[in-house]
């Protein structure tokens, strides 16, 4: 009697490795997060319209009154891009909190997937929104007078740094969403991510600020990103801001990822 006539003797296919399961689950949930962008276009509209409005308001209403040693729009563009990243991350806090409260996590718990896969989907969607915002702001900036002097390498470095910044910011947003007790509370936490980039060198040079505020602004990690991107795009000295920004946001991401995974497991089990 052959194995074909006794199917119960057929060996079971080997289980996929944990790495393969994690990769497959993350890919599925990344697709879910990206589909949400298509089904909820207001998230993309918000991530584009608000920073674009800020760019135009400051360019035309305040640009003539603020001295940055050059064209104000050139100084402004990198700061507004950072604000666009913050706006892109705002909805992530609410989305993560909603997943934790609407019962879908109970379904995910029954599947062989790592806890981080759910969060990875939200984070990738956030980075995608940030990249759409970045592209739009640069195009609008070019239309209103932004004239970068960067070559191909400088553009690649600037975009890479902004992606790292968006990634770290997205994980912070996911962490806040897990800490929130409700979707309404998560929306409130999300506003923190909107205002953090404004307490930076986004709009005016720190030299014009009071001493204590100047020290904070010059050394906070968002200002380091803004200054490094500004230096790369305009060819001005950044005084090591790029290296410091990479160290800061790599460390922030390295801390936020495991913390978010632990909080997700606790809330999912609880």
Number of C-alpha atoms within 10 A of each C-alpha: 5 7 10 9 9 9 9 9 10 10 8 7 6 6 8 10 9 12 10 11 16 18 14 15 22 22 16 14 19 21 15 15 23 18 12 15 16 11 10 11 11 12 21 20 14 18 28 25 17 15 26 22 13 14 22 16 12 18 21 13 9 13 18 11 10 15 13 15 8 9 16 22 23 21 26 24 29 28 26 28 28 29 27 30 31 29 29 33 32 30 25 28 31 26 20 26 25 20 17 21 15 9 11 11 18 14 8 15 14 8 9 11 17 19 21 18 22 24 26 22 21 28 26 21 24 33 23 20 25 30 22 18 29 26 13 18 23 18 12 16 21 15 10 15 13 19 14 17 13 16 12 8 10 17 16 13 16 23 16 14 21 26 18 19 26 27 24 24 26 33 29 25 32 32 24 26 31 29 19 21 13 15 20 14 16 26 20 16 19 26 16 15 23 18 13 15 26 18 15 27 25 25 23 16 18 18 13 9 12 9 11 8 14 16 13 14 23 19 15 17 22 26 26 26 31 31 28 28 30 24 23 24 22 18 14 13 12 17 12 12 21 21 14 16 26 20 12 19 22 16 12 18 19 13 14 20 19 14 15 23 20 15 15 24 14 11 13 16 10 6
